[in-house]
Amino acid sequence: MDSITTDFWDVLLWSFWFFIWIAAIIVWFRCLLDLFGDDSLSGWGKAGWAILLVLVPWLGALIYVIARGRSMTQRQIASAEKMRADQEQYIKQVAGSGTSPADQIAQGRALLDSGAITQPEFEALKAKALA
């Protein structure tokens, strides 16, 4: 048997380093995604950061997080707020206007009285509200 599989502490140490590498790779990819998702950074700035992240990945990711960590957080929060607002708008759109059939008929009657719609259009609105 291999010595790595027989010594518990060696297995634990290898597992530790494995998870450190996985965490470092995740941070590196997060930096790349943030870099190319940032609209405020110029093309030359993105190119410079990309070169740094490719040539010296772990040091580059560390420098990126130190230099741009606060703005990374702000962009992530803004993105989450935009997604939440879009979701709420979609839910409201799908759920409908929330008015009762009587309100819809009254609005249709007001449109009919003002001459904006004709009698057949009013009847169609009324049928839709009651359906």
C-alpha positions as CSV (number, residue, x, y, z in Angstrom):
1,M,0.0,0.0,0.0
2,D,1.0,3.6,-0.6
3,S,2.2,5.5,2.4
4,I,-0.2,8.4,1.5
5,T,-3.2,6.1,2.1
6,T,-1.9,4.7,5.4
7,D,-1.0,7.8,7.3
8,F,-4.0,9.8,8.4
9,W,-2.1,13.1,8.9
10,D,-0.7,12.9,5.4
11,V,-4.2,12.4,4.0
12,L,-5.5,15.3,6.0
13,L,-2.6,17.5,4.8
14,W,-3.2,16.6,1.2
15,S,-6.9,17.3,1.6
16,F,-6.1,20.7,3.1
17,W,-3.9,21.7,0.2
18,F,-6.4,20.3,-2.3
19,F,-9.1,22.6,-0.8
20,I,-6.7,25.6,-0.8
21,W,-6.1,25.1,-4.5
22,I,-9.8,24.8,-5.2
23,A,-10.5,28.0,-3.2
24,A,-7.7,29.8,-5.1
25,I,-9.1,28.7,-8.5
26,I,-12.5,30.0,-7.5
27,V,-11.1,33.4,-6.4
28,W,-9.1,33.6,-9.7
29,F,-12.2,32.9,-11.8
30,R,-14.2,35.4,-9.7
31,C,-11.6,38.0,-10.4
32,L,-11.8,37.3,-14.2
33,L,-15.6,37.4,-14.2
34,D,-15.6,40.7,-12.3
35,L,-13.0,42.1,-14.6
36,F,-14.9,41.5,-17.8
37,G,-18.2,42.4,-16.2
38,D,-17.0,45.9,-15.1
39,D,-18.3,48.6,-17.5
40,S,-16.3,51.4,-15.8
41,L,-12.9,49.9,-16.6
42,S,-11.3,50.8,-20.0
43,G,-10.2,48.2,-22.5
44,W,-6.5,48.9,-21.7
45,G,-7.2,48.5,-18.0
46,K,-8.9,45.2,-18.6
47,A,-6.0,44.1,-20.8
48,G,-3.5,44.9,-18.1
49,W,-5.4,43.1,-15.4
50,A,-6.0,40.1,-17.7
51,I,-2.2,39.9,-18.4
52,L,-1.4,40.1,-14.7
53,L,-4.0,37.5,-13.9
54,V,-2.7,35.1,-16.6
55,L,1.0,35.6,-16.0
56,V,1.0,35.4,-12.2
57,P,-2.4,34.0,-11.4
58,W,-2.4,33.8,-7.6
59,L,-0.5,37.0,-6.9
60,G,-2.5,38.8,-9.6
61,A,-5.8,37.6,-8.0
62,L,-4.5,38.8,-4.6
63,I,-3.5,42.2,-5.9
64,Y,-6.9,42.4,-7.8
65,V,-8.9,41.7,-4.6
66,I,-6.9,44.2,-2.6
67,A,-7.1,46.9,-5.3
68,R,-10.6,46.4,-6.5
69,G,-12.3,44.4,-3.8
70,R,-14.6,47.2,-2.6
71,S,-15.8,47.9,-6.1
72,M,-16.3,44.2,-6.7
73,T,-18.7,44.1,-3.8
74,Q,-20.5,47.2,-5.0
75,R,-21.0,45.8,-8.4
76,Q,-22.2,42.5,-7.0
77,I,-24.7,44.3,-4.7
78,A,-26.0,46.4,-7.6
79,S,-26.4,43.4,-9.8
80,A,-28.3,41.6,-7.1
81,E,-30.6,44.6,-6.6
82,K,-31.2,44.9,-10.4
83,M,-32.1,41.2,-10.5
84,R,-34.5,41.5,-7.6
85,A,-36.2,44.6,-9.2
86,D,-36.5,42.7,-12.5
87,Q,-38.0,39.8,-10.7
88,E,-40.5,41.9,-8.9
89,Q,-41.4,43.7,-12.1
90,Y,-41.9,40.3,-13.8
91,I,-44.1,39.0,-11.0
92,K,-46.3,42.1,-11.1
93,Q,-46.5,41.8,-14.9
94,V,-47.5,38.1,-14.7
95,A,-49.8,38.5,-11.8
96,G,-51.7,41.3,-13.7
97,S,-52.6,44.8,-12.6
98,G,-54.4,43.6,-9.5
99,T,-57.6,45.5,-10.2
100,S,-60.9,43.9,-9.6
101,P,-63.3,43.1,-12.5
102,A,-65.6,45.9,-11.4
103,D,-62.7,48.4,-11.6
104,Q,-61.8,47.1,-15.0
105,I,-65.4,47.5,-16.2
106,A,-65.6,51.0,-14.7
107,Q,-62.3,52.0,-16.5
108,G,-63.7,50.6,-19.7
109,R,-67.0,52.5,-19.1
110,A,-65.0,55.7,-18.6
111,L,-63.1,55.1,-21.9
112,L,-66.4,54.4,-23.7
113,D,-68.0,57.6,-22.3
114,S,-64.9,59.7,-23.4
115,G,-65.2,58.2,-26.9
116,A,-61.8,56.5,-26.7
117,I,-63.3,53.1,-27.5
118,T,-66.4,51.9,-29.2
119,Q,-69.3,49.8,-27.8
120,P,-68.0,46.5,-29.2
121,E,-64.6,47.2,-27.7
122,F,-66.2,47.9,-24.4
123,E,-68.1,44.7,-24.6
124,A,-64.9,42.8,-25.3
125,L,-63.2,44.5,-22.3
126,K,-66.2,43.6,-20.1
127,A,-66.2,40.0,-21.2
128,K,-62.4,39.8,-20.6
129,A,-62.8,41.3,-17.1
130,L,-65.6,38.8,-16.2
131,A,-63.7,35.8,-17.6
